[in-house]
Amino acid sequence: MSKLGQVKEWQKSIVSLLLLYAGKSSGILVNLFFIPLYSRYLGTEQFGIVAVILSMQALLLMLDLGLSTLVNRDIASGQATEAEYKRLIDNAELALLALYVLLVLIVWGGYAVGVISSVSLSSAFLSVALFGLLVLQNLYYCVILARRKYSTASVIQLFGNLSRAIATAVVLIYYSATLPAFIVVQVVFAALHACITRQYCRYQFAHFDQEQKHDLLSQARWYEVMSLIERGKSLVLFSLAGAAVMQLDKPIISMFMTPASVTPYYLAMTFCMVPISILAGPVSQYFQPRLLQVVAQGRAELALQVIRNYVWVLLIVTLLPSSLLWLFRESFLELWLGSNQNIELIASYTAVLLPGVSIGALGFIPYTLLLSIQDYRFQGLASSLLSTVTLGVVALAAYHDSTNLICLAYALYHIISTSLSWGRSILLSQVQDLGIFSLALAAKVLFFIFFVVLACTSFVI
């Protein structure tokens, strides 16, 4: 490739990354700007239910039977025909629809026996519909990313998230500040978002054999669906463990300590998750399909080049900002929280959490390598074991009223999780060279940044 061609390729890559950041950050902007507004208009009691609904959204996006990961991996690898990819998406849709029909029946049963009583049955059903639409939309979004249509995927994501948030705000302010109104407008705009994403997703495969029959109720089709779910069972375990370890710490602290103890810890954890949730995610979404494809094709030299770029970009956009966040954590926390009386306490938690979470962000690299060779079982078992141990330590620390120990447990969780994944990639011959190369490169930069931060700390002090 000529130098002009290389420059154009880098310009295209930078634009794609920026758009991925825009799409990824749109959900965070919704939380930042619109949730306080929802809280003000809905009131404490109704917003408490909305908070549960929003938490369930985040949780269920992770618990999609591993289908978004499987479909993304299979399509990105480029090892099947367009018709087979279309069939794969159809099967994933059917599996998710079956899951949410089952969830509707569970909700109906829960309402009948009085377990669900805080909302009406219609609101409960609409909430399940909302969750299902968001999970389906995420599936289509992952397909578009696997096809490396980053710009379109990000524009659709940005438009969908912001339009749903703005429409909800308008309805609450000018029409009806009630829980049913909130849920209805969320469902309507989630449906529009899912339909637009689905339409573009299917457009990617519009030239395949149109004569293929949609035998949705045939035995053969449901056998394929069950086989797909069987493939994803280890990923379900992985998702469950990840969701549990990242969500159950707050209830545990509240149970053994006091609800007031949760607030500074929650703010510190939210601040520290920036490297993973905002900085590292879009980089992984950009490089993962490329790496999956070249590894599947056996193109060793190109795979080495892709993973070199992957490591460097992830290190630059994750570790450098994280180092600044750590060095000037009190200033950044004051900028974010204003005159919060717990700033020093939150900063002390951040000092322990942030280094571990930053290293955890690098875990996207070995995770992609293991994903490329479908090493799902190890990830599921390792994640389950590590999550169980971490939550056990959290419960013990909360019982002894030690939030600092909880922060240390989570810092170690991220470091050990990343180390285990990288160690596994080095032991597997299919990706051994890529694992060793990426780890060596990351380790060199980590040591350099460690000594720079150490020197800067001495200077600041």
N, C-alpha and C positions, 0 to 999 in steps of 0.2 A: 504493500500500500504506500502511495506517495505521501510526502509530508503534509500536503494540502488535504489529502484524504484523511490522514490521522487527526489533523486539527478539526476538521468537520465532524469526525466521529466523536472526539472529545466534547465538542460543543453540543452535539446531540445528546450525549450522555449526561452532561451537566444540566441541560434543560429537562431531560427526563427525570433526573433525581430531584430537581427543584419542584417539579409538578407532583412527584410522589410525596414529597414533604408537604405540599399544599393539601393533597388528598388525605394524608395521614393526620395532619394537624387540624383538619376541619372538625373532626370529632372532639378534639381537645378544646378548640375554640368554642364549641357549643357548650361544653361544661363550664368554661371560664366565664362566658358572657351571658348565657341564657338561663342556667340553673338558678342563679340568684333571683332572676326575674320571675321564673316559675314559682320559686319559694315565696316571693312577696305576694303574688296574686292568688296562689292556691291556699296559702295559710299553712300553719304547722301540721295540722292533722292530715290534710289531703296530700301535702308535699311528702309527708312521711311514707305514704303508699307509693308515690311517684319515685321516691328514692329507692324503694324496694324493686320497682319495675325496672329502673335504670340499672340497678345492680344485677338483676336477672338477665338483662340484655347482654351485659358484659360477660356474664358467666356462661350463658347458653351459646354465645358465639364461639367459645372455646370447646363446648361439648356438642360438636356436630358429627359425632361418630368417626371423626378423623377424615371425613370425606373431602373437605376443602384441601387438605394437605395431600391426600392421595390423588385427587383429580389434578391439582396443580403440578404434582411431580410427574404423573404419567404424560400429561400434555406437553410439559416443558422438555421432557426427554426426547420427544419426537420419534418414538419407536413404533408408532401404529399409524393406521390410515385415518383420514378425516371422518369417514363413516364410523370407525371404532371410537373415536373421540366423542362424536355426537351421541353414540350409544352409551358411552361412559357417563356423560352429563345427564342423559335421560335416567339412567339407573340411579345416579346420586340424587336426582330430584325425587324419584319415587321413594328412595330410602328415607329421605328427610320428611316427605309428606306423610309417610307411614308413621314415623316417629312422632310427628305433631298431632296426628289423629289419635294416637295412643295417649299423648299428653292431654288432649281435650277430654278424653274419657276419664283420665285420672283426676283432672280438675272437676269434672262433673260429679264424680264419686266423692271427692273431698268436700264439695259444696253440699252434697246430699247428707253427709254425716256430720256437717257442721264444722269441719276443720278449717274451711275457707269461709269467713264470715265478714271480713272487713270491707269487701267490695261485693257488688251485685254479680249475679251469674253472667250477665251479658258483658260486664266489664272484664270479668275473669277470662271469658272466651275471647274477647277482643285482644286482651293482653297476650294470650297464647298465639293468636293470629299475628300479632306484631312481632313476637319473638321468631316465629316461623318465617315471616317475610324477610326479616333482617338476616337470618341464617342463610336463606336461599340467595339473597342479594350478595352476601359475602362469598358464597360458592361461585356465582357468576363473575364476581370481581376477581377472584383468584384465577379463574380461567382466562380472563382478559390479560392479567399480569403474566400468566404462563405463555401467552402468545406474544408477550413483550410489547403490548400496546399500552405503554406506560402513560402517555399523554391523555389518551381517551379515558383510561381507567381512572386517572386522577381527577379529570374534569367531571366525570359522572359522579364520583364519590364526593367531591367538593360540593357540587350542585345538589346532590341528594341530601347530604347532612345539613347544609345551611338552609335549604328550602323547607325541610321538615321543621327545623328549629324556629325559623322566622314565622312560618304559618301557625305553629303552635302558640307562639307569643302573641300574634295578632288575634287569634281566637280567644285566648285568655284575657286579653286587655279589652277587646271591643265587643266580644260576643258573650262568652260564659266562662267564668273562672271556676270551673268545676272539674272534678276528676274524669267523669265520662267524656266531657268535651276534649280534655287533654288526650285521652286514649284514642278517641275517634279520629282526631286530626293526625295523630301519630301513625295510626294504621293506614289512613288514606294516602299519606305522603310516602310511607314506607312501601306501600303497594305500587305507587307510581315509580319510585326509585328502583324497586325490584324488577318491574316490567321493562323499564328502559334498559337496565343492565342486562336482563335476560335477552332482550331483542338484539342488542349489540353482540352479546356472547354467541347467540345462534347465527348471527350474520357471519361470524368467523368460519362457520362450517356450511355456508349456504350452497356451496358447489358440490357437496357430496351427493350420492345417489338418492334422489328424491323418492324413489319407489320403495324405499325401505318401509316396511309396515310397522306401525306403532302398536304392537300387540302387548299392551300394558298389563293385561290380565292373564297372559299366557304363562304356563308353568316354566318355560324356558327363560322368560324375562325375569320372573321372580327368583329363579335360581341364580341368575346373574347378579341381581340385587343382593341376595344373601351372601354370595361369594365376595362382593365388594365390601359388605359390612364385616365379613370374616377377616378380610385383609386389614381392615382398619381397627380391629379390636385392641391391638397393642397401642395404637395411637389414642384410642379412647382412654386407656389406662394412663397414658402420658398426660392427656388433657385434664383428666380428673385430678391427677396428682398435682399438676401445676395450678389448677384452679383452687384446689383445697389449700395448698401452702400459701398462696397469695391472698386468699380471702378469709381464712379462718383465724388468722392471728388477732384481728380486732375483736371478734366475739370472745376469744379466749382471754385477752387482756381485760375486757369488760367484766367477764365472769369472775376471774380470780382477784382482780384489783378493783378499780372503780371505773365507771363510764368516763369520768373526767380524765383518767389516765390515757384514754385512747386518743384524745385530741392532739397533743403534741407529737405522739408517735405517728399518728395517721398523717399529719402535715409533713413530718420528716420523711416518711416513706414515699409520699406523693412527690416531694421535691427530689428525692433520690432516684425515682423511677424515670426521670427525664432521659438518662442515657439509653435505656431500653425502649421506652414507649414512644419517644419523639425522635431521638437522634439515630438509633441503630435500625429501627424497623424499616424505614424506607430504603436504606442501603441494602438490607437483606432482600427486600421485595424486588430491587433492581437486579442484583447479581445472582440471586438464587436460580431463576430460570435459565440463565446463561450457563451457569456451572453445571446444573443438572443435565443440560443438553450435551455439552462437550464431554462430560464424563460418560454418559450413556453411549456416545458415539466413539468412545475410546481414543479421543484426540488428546494425547497426553501433553504435548507442548502447549496447545491452546488452553487446556485446563490449567496448566501451571501459570500461564499469563493471566487468565481470568481470576484465579485465586490470589495472585500477587496484587492485582488491582483491588480486589475485594478486601483483602487485609489492610492495605494502605488507606483506602477510603474510610473503612470502618474505624481504624485507629485515629485518623485525623478528625472525623466528625464526632467521635465519641469520647476518646480519652483526653484530647486537648480541652474541649469545653468542660468536661468533668473535672479536670485539674483546676480550672479557674473557679468552678462552682465550689470545689472543696477549699481552695485557698481563701476565697472571699465569701465563705458561706454565710456569715452573719450579715454582710452587706446585701447579698442577694435575697436572703430571707426577709430582711427589713423592707427591701424594695417590693417583695411579693406580698408580705403579710401586713405591712405597715407597723404601727406601734402595738405589737402583740407582746404581752407580758412574759410569754414563754419562749421568746426568741433564743435566749441562751441555752435553754433546755433542748429546744428543737435543733439548734446548731450542734450540741454535744451528741445527739443521736445521729445527726447527719455525718459527723466526723467518722463515726464507726461504719455506718451503712454504705455511704457513697463509694468508697474504694471497691468494696465487694460487688456492688451492683454494676459498677463500671466494667469490671472484669467479666461479670455475667453477660454483659452486652456482647462481648466477643464470642460467646457461646453460639451465636448464629452461624459462625464459620464451621465448626465441627458438626453442628446439627445438619447443615446443608450437605456436608460430605456423607454423613450416615444416611440422610434421606435419599441421596443419589443411588445408593445400593440397597435401599429398602430395609435398612437395619432397624426395624420398628420395635422388635421385642426387647432389645437391650434398653432402648430409650424408655419404654414403658416400665420395665422392672426397676431400672436405676432411679427413675423419677419417683416411683411409688415408695421405694425404700428410703430415699433421701428426704422426701416430703414427710413421711411418717416420723422419722428421727427428728427432723427440724421442728415439727409441731409438738412432739413430745418434750423437746427442750424448751420450747416456748411456754408450754403449760407449766413446766417445772419452774421456769424463771418467773412467770407471772404469779405463781403460788408464793414465791419468795420475794415478790414485789421488786423485781430487778428488770426494768425496761432496757437497761444497757446490755444485759446478757441476751435479751431478745434481739436487739440490734446486731450483736455479735453473731448470733445464730443465723440470722438472715444474710449477713455479709459472707459467712462461711458457706452457707447454702449455695449462693451464686458462684463462689469460687470453686467449690467442690464439683458442682454440676458441670461447669465449663471444663474443668480438669478431667472429669470422667469421660465426657464426650470426646475430648481431644485424645485422651489415652486410648479410647476405643477405636478411633479412626486410625491411629498409628498401628494398632495391632491387626487391622484388616488389610490384607494384601491389595484389595481392589483400589483403595484410596490411601494406602500407606505413605506413598511419596508426597502426595498433596498434604496429608496430615502433618508429616514431619516438617515440610517446607513452611507451611503456614504457621505452625507452632514456633519454629525457630525465628521467623521474621517477627511475629508478635512479641515473643519473649525479649528480643533485642530492643525493640521500641519501648516495651514496658519498663525494662531496667533503666533506659535512658530517661524516660519521663519520671520514674521514681526518684532518681538522683536530682533531676531538675526541680521537682516539687519540694524535695527535702532541702535543697539549697534556698529556694524561694521562701520556704517556711522559716528558715533561720533568719533570712533577711527581713521578712515581715515582722517576726518577733523582735 
